[in-house]
C-alpha cells in the first residue's frame, strides 16, 4: 500500500531520522509510539504530504486516499456542525446539486433537449444511489452523536465550540470520508470515556488501514495489531498490541545484550591474541588474518536508552484523620443550570478516587470544589484533621510565567528549606543541566505539564487533586507518575481519560452524571464489569424477577437481597456509630494538644525563656505530660481507625456474598 523509503528529516542541526524505511501493508492497524520529540508527528506529516523530507521518498498508488487528523485544527466559522460534517460527502453533495439543476432545466425544456436531460438525470441518479448518497445526512448524524454531540448541537455554528469540540467535528468529517489510509495524531485527547468506547467500536468496523499516534495504552490495545516504535532515529515494528510489544521489546533487548556481551568477549580474545603475538614472526600470518577479520566485524550497537523520568515520589505528608474531606448538602449551579443539588460525599484517608462520566457531567466542577478554587451556592465542605491540598489542572500550566527560567519558576514557590530540592526534583522530570535555564515560554506542552507537576513536589500535600495529569506526558512519564501516585500515602482524587492510568492508580471510582455521584469500590475494570452487570439486569427486567445466588448456592429474590443488604448496612452503622464519634472526638483532642505543644515549644525557643527557672520547670513538665497524653491519644486513634477499616472490609465481603 505505502512504502516509506530512506526518509531523512532534520530541524536545524538536529536530525530526527535518516535512512528511515517502513512498509505499511493494506489492512494493518498500526500504533506509532515513542518518546516525545522522537518525530512521530513529523513522520505522519511526511506520509500525509504536508511536510517534505530532506531525502528519501514516499511510494504509494496515485489512487490512495489518505485522511489525516492533526493534533490541532483550524477554527471553524459560521457553518453549522452538521454542514461541516457533511463536507465529507463533497462528491455526493455536488451530484445532488447537479440533479437539482437538471430538474430545474427539465421544467422549461422540451423535445429532444428534454430527452437528453432525462438521460443525464437517470445517470446522475444511478450514480447517487450507487454512492448511497440519500443516507449521508443520517450517517453524519450518527457519527456526530457517537462523538458526543446532542441533536440540538447539529444546527449550531461550529465556530461557537471549544477547541476540543472542534477537534471532534474534524474527526467526524474524517471518519465519514472513510479514506484508504487513516492517520490520527492523538485522537483521544479530547474524548470522554463514553465517546472513546464508541470510537473504538467504529474503528473496529473500519475496513481501511490505520496509523495512530497515541499515549493511551488501553486504546492502543483495543485498536492496534502492530506497534511501530520510533526512537533514537530508528523505526522498529512489532506484531501485536501494546502489551505484546512491551514483552517483545524486553525479550529483544535481552537478546541484544547477550549478543553484545558474547561479541565483546570474542573481540577481546582476538585483541589479546593480536597483542600477544604481534612481534612474533612465526605468528605474523595468523595475526594479520585476525586483524583483517576484526576490521570486518559488524559490531552490535547497544540501543540508546530513551530518556525517562527518574524514579521519584511525592513527598509523604503528615498523617491525616480518617475523614479527609466531606461535602454535605452541597448545591452548585451556573445560572439556571443546576449541576449538583444536595450532594453528599465523604473522602477518606488513603483513597485513590477516579471521577468518570461524560463531558459536561460536572467532574471538573466537583474537583474544583474539592480543591477550594470554586465556590458553591449552599451546603458545607469540611476538611479533615491535618489535611493539606495540592491541585493540578491545565490552568496551572497556563499560569506558568513565560519570562522566567525553569529554575526560577520553581524557586518562586519554594520555601527556604525546599530550595536544595529544586534541582533534584527538576532532574526527576527531565530538566537537568542547561535545561533548567530554559525560558518557560519556549517549553513544549509536555515540558510545561512536567514543570507544573514538579512544582507540586515542593510541598507535601495529603490530598492531591489532579485534572488530566497525563496530558502531554509520554508512556514512560505516565508509568513513573502511576508508580509515584500508588506509593503516595495521602488521598487522591483525579480526572483522566486514560483508562490504563485510571485502572493502575484508582481503587475507587465515582461516576458523575446528571447531578448524581455513584460510587464503585474498585478499579476501572471493576467499574466496567459492574456497569455491564447493571445493564444486563435492566435489559432483562431483573428488578422484579431475577434472583441472586449466595456463596452457599442458595437463591434469594431481589427483594430479599435488598432487605439483607439494608440490614447489613444498618448493623454496620449501629456498630460503628460510637467508634466514629470517638474518632472525631480524638481528632479534636489531638488537635488541641498539638496546638498547646507547639505554643510551649515556641515559648521554649525564646532567648529570655531560661531566665525564669520556675517557668522553665512548669513548661518542661507540661511538655512531658503532653507527649505522654499524645502518645496515648495516637495509639487509641490508630486502633479505632484499624478497627473501622477491618469492619468495612468485613462488610464488603458480606455484601459481595449476597450479590450486592
SENU-298628 format. One record per residue (C-alpha): x negated, y negated, z; residue number from 1. Coordinates in steps of 0.05 Angstrom, whole numbers. Layout:
N
PT       x       y       z    n
PT       X       Y       Z  NUM
...
This chain:
660
PT       x       y       z    n
PT       0       0       0    1
PT     -53     -50      22    2
PT    -128     -49      26    3
PT    -170     -99      65    4
PT    -239     -93      33    5
PT    -303    -123      60    6
PT    -270    -184      90    7
PT    -311    -237     126    8
PT    -285    -297     165    9
PT    -321    -348     208   10
PT    -305    -414     242   11
PT    -366    -459     246   12
PT    -425    -418     268   13
PT    -381    -363     298   14
PT    -369    -302     255   15
PT    -304    -268     274   16
PT    -316    -207     230   17
PT    -358    -188     170   18
PT    -351    -130     122   19
PT    -285    -111     154   20
PT    -245     -59     116   21
PT    -176     -30     131   22
PT    -127      12      93   23
PT     -53       5     111   24
PT     -11      62      85   25
PT      64      58      69   26
PT     109      71     129   27
PT      55      61     182   28
PT      75      24     245   29
PT      11      -9     270   30
PT      -3     -48     333   31
PT     -63     -94     325   32
PT     -96    -101     393   33
PT    -159    -131     421   34
PT    -184    -186     467   35
PT    -162    -258     459   36
PT    -205    -292     407   37
PT    -224    -228     370   38
PT    -190    -253     306   39
PT    -124    -214     305   40
PT     -82    -273     284   41
PT    -134    -295     232   42
PT    -135    -225     202   43
PT     -59    -225     196   44
PT     -61    -293     163   45
PT    -112    -268     113   46
PT     -67    -209      96   47
PT      -6    -254      90   48
PT     -45    -301      45   49
PT     -40    -363      88   50
PT    -115    -363     103   51
PT    -173    -347      55   52
PT    -233    -306      76   53
PT    -306    -326      62   54
PT    -318    -259      29   55
PT    -280    -195      11   56
PT    -210    -187     -16   57
PT    -140    -161      -2   58
PT    -119    -109     -53   59
PT     -43    -100     -58   60
PT      10     -88    -111   61
PT      39    -151    -142   62
PT     108    -128    -124   63
PT      92    -121     -50   64
PT     138    -165      -8   65
PT     105    -189      56   66
PT     143    -222     113   67
PT     101    -258     166   68
PT     123    -287     233   69
PT      72    -333     264   70
PT      68    -349     339   71
PT      93    -420     327   72
PT     147    -441     277   73
PT     161    -509     247   74
PT     221    -545     277   75
PT     288    -536     242   76
PT     334    -593     220   77
PT     409    -602     217   78
PT     426    -537     181   79
PT     466    -490     225   80
PT     437    -428     258   81
PT     478    -383     213   82
PT     458    -421     150   83
PT     385    -417     169   84
PT     392    -341     177   85
PT     429    -335     111   86
PT     368    -365      75   87
PT     341    -294      79   88
PT     391    -279      23   89
PT     370    -334     -25   90
PT     377    -289     -86   91
PT     447    -267     -64   92
PT     467    -339     -50   93
PT     442    -360    -118   94
PT     483    -305    -151   95
PT     545    -328    -113   96
PT     534    -400    -138   97
PT     526    -375    -209   98
PT     590    -335    -204   99
PT     627    -395    -177  100
PT     601    -437    -235  101
PT     623    -384    -287  102
PT     692    -380    -255  103
PT     698    -456    -259  104
PT     678    -454    -333  105
PT     729    -399    -346  106
PT     785    -445    -324  107
PT     773    -491    -383  108
PT     743    -442    -434  109
PT     780    -405    -488  110
PT     770    -356    -546  111
PT     701    -325    -556  112
PT     670    -371    -505  113
PT     717    -343    -452  114
PT     699    -272    -472  115
PT     625    -286    -465  116
PT     637    -318    -397  117
PT     677    -257    -374  118
PT     620    -211    -395  119
PT     569    -254    -357  120
PT     616    -255    -297  121
PT     621    -179    -298  122
PT     545    -171    -300  123
PT     534    -221    -243  124
PT     588    -189    -200  125
PT     559    -120    -212  126
PT     490    -146    -191  127
PT     521    -178    -130  128
PT     555    -113    -110  129
PT     490     -75    -120  130
PT     456    -122     -71  131
PT     514    -112     -22  132
PT     519    -187     -22  133
PT     591    -190       4  134
PT     566    -166      72  135
PT     508    -215      81  136
PT     544    -260     130  137
PT     566    -201     172  138
PT     495    -175     173  139
PT     468    -243     192  140
PT     518    -250     249  141
PT     499    -181     274  142
PT     425    -195     276  143
PT     435    -263     308  144
PT     479    -232     362  145
PT     426    -178     373  146
PT     375    -233     385  147
PT     418    -264     438  148
PT     458    -318     402  149
PT     530    -328     421  150
PT     585    -336     369  151
PT     591    -409     389  152
PT     517    -419     372  153
PT     525    -400     299  154
PT     552    -467     278  155
PT     505    -509     320  156
PT     447    -546     285  157
PT     385    -503     291  158
PT     344    -564     309  159
PT     381    -570     376  160
PT     349    -507     403  161
PT     285    -500     443  162
PT     221    -472     412  163
PT     234    -402     438  164
PT     304    -400     407  165
PT     277    -429     342  166
PT     229    -371     341  167
PT     288    -324     346  168
PT     321    -358     286  169
PT     258    -349     245  170
PT     254    -277     267  171
PT     327    -265     248  172
PT     314    -291     178  173
PT     253    -247     170  174
PT     288    -184     195  175
PT     346    -197     147  176
PT     297    -201      89  177
PT     271    -131     103  178
PT     204    -140      68  179
PT     160     -82      48  180
PT     107    -103      99  181
PT     129    -138     162  182
PT      75    -175     201  183
PT      95    -201     270  184
PT      49    -242     315  185
PT      71    -237     388  186
PT     146    -229     370  187
PT     166    -211     442  188
PT     141    -274     476  189
PT     209    -308     476  190
PT     255    -248     482  191
PT     290    -227     545  192
PT     294    -154     566  193
PT     363    -141     536  194
PT     342    -171     469  195
PT     277    -132     470  196
PT     315     -66     474  197
PT     358     -86     414  198
PT     296    -109     376  199
PT     261     -42     388  200
PT     322      -5     361  201
PT     324     -49     300  202
PT     250     -37     285  203
PT     262      38     294  204
PT     311      35     236  205
PT     267      -9     193  206
PT     240      32     134  207
PT     181     -12     114  208
PT     110     -18     141  209
PT      99     -56     206  210
PT      38     -92     233  211
PT      49    -125     300  212
PT       5    -164     348  213
PT      30    -156     419  214
PT       5    -153     491  215
PT      69    -118     512  216
PT      46     -46     524  217
PT     117     -20     534  218
PT     138     -50     468  219
PT      77     -21     432  220
PT      91      48     460  221
PT     162      44     433  222
PT     148      19     362  223
PT      76      37     341  224
PT      47     102     314  225
PT     -21      72     300  226
PT     -66      27     342  227
PT    -117     -17     305  228
PT    -167     -45     355  229
PT    -204    -107     334  230
PT    -263    -121     380  231
PT    -334    -147     370  232
PT    -320    -157     296  233
PT    -303     -85     284  234
PT    -236     -51     269  235
PT    -222      19     295  236
PT    -157      55     281  237
PT    -127     107     328  238
PT     -68     152     314  239
PT     -12     150     366  240
PT      18      99     413  241
PT     -17      54     463  242
PT     -23     106     519  243
PT     -53     155     469  244
PT    -101     101     445  245
PT    -127      90     515  246
PT    -142     164     523  247
PT    -174     170     455  248
PT    -216     107     464  249
PT    -243     132     531  250
PT    -260     200     500  251
PT    -293     166     441  252
PT    -335     122     486  253
PT    -356     181     529  254
PT    -377     220     467  255
PT    -415     159     440  256
PT    -451     150     507  257
PT    -470     224     505  258
PT    -496     218     434  259
PT    -536     156     452  260
PT    -568     189     512  261
PT    -586     250     471  262
PT    -615     207     414  263
PT    -654     164     463  264
PT    -683     228     494  265
PT    -704     254     425  266
PT    -734     186     405  267
PT    -773     182     470  268
PT    -802     252     459  269
PT    -821     234     387  270
PT    -854     168     410  271
PT    -893     205     465  272
PT    -918     255     412  273
PT    -939     198     366  274
PT    -974     161     423  275
PT   -1009     224     448  276
PT   -1037     249     382  277
PT   -1045     184     343  278
PT   -1121     185     349  279
PT   -1130     259     332  280
PT   -1148     271     260  281
PT   -1122     343     263  282
PT   -1053     316     281  283
PT   -1052     257     232  284
PT   -1004     290     184  285
PT    -956     310     238  286
PT    -959     241     269  287
PT    -945     206     203  288
PT    -888     254     190  289
PT    -856     236     256  290
PT    -867     162     245  291
PT    -831     166     178  292
PT    -775     207     209  293
PT    -768     157     266  294
PT    -762      99     216  295
PT    -705     135     180  296
PT    -665     149     243  297
PT    -597     114     242  298
PT    -591      95     314  299
PT    -525      96     351  300
PT    -504      29     379  301
PT    -471      21     445  302
PT    -405     -15     439  303
PT    -409     -84     468  304
PT    -362     -85     527  305
PT    -302    -130     516  306
PT    -304    -187     566  307
PT    -260    -170     624  308
PT    -235    -209     683  309
PT    -277    -184     741  310
PT    -241    -147     796  311
PT    -210    -198     843  312
PT    -159    -200     898  313
PT    -112    -253     921  314
PT    -136    -277     990  315
PT     -98    -237    1042  316
PT     -51    -284    1080  317
PT     -32    -285    1153  318
PT      18    -231    1170  319
PT      89    -258    1168  320
PT     153    -239    1203  321
PT     195    -183    1176  322
PT     242    -233    1140  323
PT     202    -276    1092  324
PT     259    -316    1061  325
PT     334    -318    1070  326
PT     388    -352    1028  327
PT     457    -358    1058  328
PT     519    -381    1020  329
PT     477    -420     970  330
PT     513    -456     914  331
PT     476    -484     854  332
PT     507    -519     795  333
PT     485    -561     735  334
PT     543    -610     724  335
PT     605    -567     715  336
PT     564    -503     704  337
PT     562    -462     768  338
PT     501    -417     768  339
PT     508    -389     838  340
PT     564    -392     889  341
PT     559    -362     959  342
PT     492    -330     942  343
PT     463    -288     999  344
PT     393    -259     993  345
PT     341    -233    1042  346
PT     269    -221    1022  347
PT     226    -180    1070  348
PT     153    -174    1084  349
PT     114    -135    1031  350
PT     170    -131     980  351
PT     149    -140     907  352
PT     212    -163     871  353
PT     223    -170     796  354
PT     280    -215     774  355
PT     311    -187     710  356
PT     371    -208     668  357
PT     389    -243     603  358
PT     363    -312     585  359
PT     405    -366     618  360
PT     429    -320     674  361
PT     394    -361     727  362
PT     328    -324     741  363
PT     284    -386     737  364
PT     335    -426     777  365
PT     332    -374     833  366
PT     257    -372     831  367
PT     252    -448     834  368
PT     299    -450     894  369
PT     257    -398     930  370
PT     194    -438     912  371
PT     225    -500     942  372
PT     219    -541     878  373
PT     294    -543     862  374
PT     350    -568     907  375
PT     419    -536     913  376
PT     488    -563     929  377
PT     504    -524     992  378
PT     483    -466    1036  379
PT     418    -455    1073  380
PT     348    -430    1058  381
PT     304    -407    1115  382
PT     231    -387    1110  383
PT     206    -335    1159  384
PT     151    -337    1211  385
PT      81    -356    1184  386
PT     107    -357    1111  387
PT      68    -399    1061  388
PT      87    -403     988  389
PT      49    -407     923  390
PT      87    -420     858  391
PT      62    -408     787  392
PT     102    -429     726  393
PT      90    -458     657  394
PT      93    -529     685  395
PT      31    -513     727  396
PT      -5    -501     661  397
PT      23    -564     630  398
PT       6    -604     693  399
PT     -69    -589     687  400
PT    -109    -653     679  401
PT    -139    -652     609  402
PT    -191    -705     627  403
PT    -223    -662     680  404
PT    -271    -603     671  405
PT    -251    -534     692  406
PT    -292    -540     756  407
PT    -265    -609     772  408
PT    -193    -585     764  409
PT    -206    -530     815  410
PT    -243    -577     862  411
PT    -185    -626     861  412
PT    -142    -578     903  413
PT    -197    -544     943  414
PT    -205    -555    1018  415
PT    -276    -567    1043  416
PT    -283    -495    1065  417
PT    -258    -468     998  418
PT    -310    -505     955  419
PT    -361    -448     958  420
PT    -307    -401     930  421
PT    -293    -442     867  422
PT    -348    -413     822  423
PT    -337    -340     843  424
PT    -262    -347     831  425
PT    -273    -380     764  426
PT    -322    -325     745  427
PT    -268    -273     760  428
PT    -224    -309     710  429
PT    -278    -310     655  430
PT    -301    -381     669  431
PT    -376    -374     680  432
PT    -439    -411     662  433
PT    -425    -472     618  434
PT    -351    -454     613  435
PT    -337    -487     679  436
PT    -359    -553     648  437
PT    -310    -549     590  438
PT    -255    -602     588  439
PT    -186    -574     605  440
PT    -160    -609     542  441
PT    -199    -562     496  442
PT    -178    -497     530  443
PT    -133    -448     494  444
PT     -65    -428     521  445
PT     -94    -365     552  446
PT    -151    -403     585  447
PT    -103    -454     615  448
PT     -60    -398     643  449
PT    -121    -365     674  450
PT    -143    -432     704  451
PT     -74    -444     734  452
PT     -74    -374     764  453
PT    -145    -385     791  454
PT    -121    -448     827  455
PT     -72    -404     866  456
PT    -131    -364     895  457
PT    -160    -423     932  458
PT    -108    -419     987  459
PT     -80    -353    1014  460
PT      -4    -350    1009  461
PT      42    -298    1040  462
PT      98    -309     989  463
PT      78    -311     915  464
PT     129    -336     864  465
PT     108    -325     792  466
PT     145    -344     728  467
PT     118    -306     668  468
PT      47    -299     696  469
PT      25    -253     639  470
PT      39    -303     582  471
PT     -25    -315     542  472
PT     -63    -260     581  473
PT     -94    -204     541  474
PT     -89    -130     560  475
PT    -150    -128     605  476
PT    -129    -191     642  477
PT     -59    -164     653  478
PT     -86     -99     682  479
PT    -131    -137     730  480
PT     -73    -181     751  481
PT     -29    -120     763  482
PT     -82     -89     807  483
PT     -91    -153     847  484
PT     -16    -162     858  485
PT      -7     -90     880  486
PT     -63    -100     932  487
PT     -34    -165     957  488
PT      -6    -154    1027  489
PT      45    -210    1024  490
PT     111    -214     988  491
PT     121    -226     914  492
PT     179    -249     871  493
PT     167    -256     796  494
PT     198    -261     727  495
PT     167    -226     668  496
PT     190    -198     601  497
PT     130    -149     603  498
PT     165     -85     624  499
PT      99     -48     634  500
PT      77    -102     681  501
PT     144    -101     718  502
PT     141     -25     725  503
PT      69     -27     750  504
PT      79     -82     802  505
PT     152     -84     826  506
PT     181     -38     878  507
PT     247     -75     879  508
PT     289    -102     820  509
PT     341    -157     827  510
PT     387    -161     767  511
PT     413    -232     757  512
PT     475    -241     714  513
PT     538    -285     716  514
PT     521    -312     784  515
PT     513    -244     815  516
PT     448    -214     843  517
PT     448    -138     844  518
PT     391    -102     879  519
PT     358     -37     855  520
PT     309      -5     904  521
PT     255      20     857  522
PT     212       2     797  523
PT     234     -16     727  524
PT     242      56     704  525
PT     287      70     764  526
PT     328       7     746  527
PT     337      32     674  528
PT     357     101     699  529
PT     407      73     749  530
PT     437      27     696  531
PT     445      86     649  532
PT     480     126     704  533
PT     527      68     717  534
PT     544      62     642  535
PT     559     136     639  536
PT     605     131     699  537
PT     640      71     668  538
PT     648     102     599  539
PT     676     168     627  540
PT     723     135     677  541
PT     684     164     734  542
PT     710     113     783  543
PT     775     152     793  544
PT     759     224     778  545
PT     685     240     778  546
PT     651     275     835  547
PT     582     270     866  548
PT     542     331     887  549
PT     503     330     952  550
PT     437     366     964  551
PT     471     428     992  552
PT     511     436     928  553
PT     578     414     956  554
PT     622     368     914  555
PT     656     307     943  556
PT     704     260     910  557
PT     683     189     892  558
PT     728     163     947  559
PT     695     209     999  560
PT     627     188     973  561
PT     643     114     983  562
PT     671     128    1052  563
PT     608     167    1071  564
PT     564     111    1044  565
PT     603      58    1083  566
PT     598     100    1147  567
PT     523     108    1139  568
PT     513      34    1127  569
PT     558      15    1186  570
PT     520      63    1232  571
PT     454      34    1208  572
PT     480     -37    1222  573
PT     503     -19    1292  574
PT     438      18    1309  575
PT     392     -37    1283  576
PT     431     -99    1302  577
PT     398    -104    1370  578
PT     329     -88    1342  579
PT     335    -144    1290  580
PT     359    -193    1343  581
PT     300    -174    1387  582
PT     253    -182    1328  583
PT     279    -252    1316  584
PT     270    -269    1390  585
PT     199    -242    1389  586
PT     180    -283    1328  587
PT     206    -347    1362  588
PT     168    -330    1427  589
PT     105    -314    1388  590
PT     110    -379    1350  591
PT     117    -419    1415  592
PT      59    -382    1447  593
PT      14    -393    1387  594
PT      31    -467    1387  595
PT      13    -472    1461  596
PT     -52    -433    1448  597
PT     -70    -480    1391  598
PT     -58    -542    1434  599
PT    -102    -514    1490  600
PT    -157    -496    1442  601
PT    -154    -566    1412  602
PT    -159    -596    1482  603
PT    -218    -550    1497  604
PT    -255    -576    1436  605
PT    -253    -648    1462  606
PT    -322    -675    1485  607
PT    -292    -701    1550  608
PT    -257    -635    1567  609
PT    -311    -607    1612  610
PT    -316    -670    1655  611
PT    -254    -646    1694  612
PT    -272    -580    1727  613
PT    -202    -568    1755  614
PT    -170    -578    1686  615
PT    -222    -531    1655  616
PT    -203    -476    1703  617
PT    -129    -485    1690  618
PT    -138    -485    1614  619
PT    -182    -423    1615  620
PT    -132    -387    1660  621
PT     -74    -407    1614  622
PT    -113    -383    1552  623
PT    -127    -316    1584  624
PT     -54    -307    1602  625
PT     -31    -329    1533  626
PT     -78    -279    1500  627
PT     -52    -223    1544  628
PT      20    -243    1531  629
PT       9    -249    1456  630
PT     -24    -180    1453  631
PT      38    -150    1485  632
PT      85    -190    1440  633
PT      46    -170    1377  634
PT      49     -96    1399  635
PT     124     -98    1410  636
PT     134    -137    1345  637
PT      95     -84    1306  638
PT     131     -27    1340  639
PT     200     -54    1325  640
PT     180     -70    1253  641
PT     155       1    1243  642
PT     219      29    1275  643
PT     262     -12    1228  644
PT     222      10    1167  645
PT     229      83    1189  646
PT     304      75    1198  647
PT     311      42    1130  648
PT     273      99    1097  649
PT     318     149    1131  650
PT     380     110    1107  651
PT     354     112    1035  652
PT     344     187    1039  653
PT     415     196    1066  654
PT     445     152    1013  655
PT     408     189     958  656
PT     433     255     986  657
PT     506     234     975  658
PT     491     204     907  659
PT     500     132     928  660
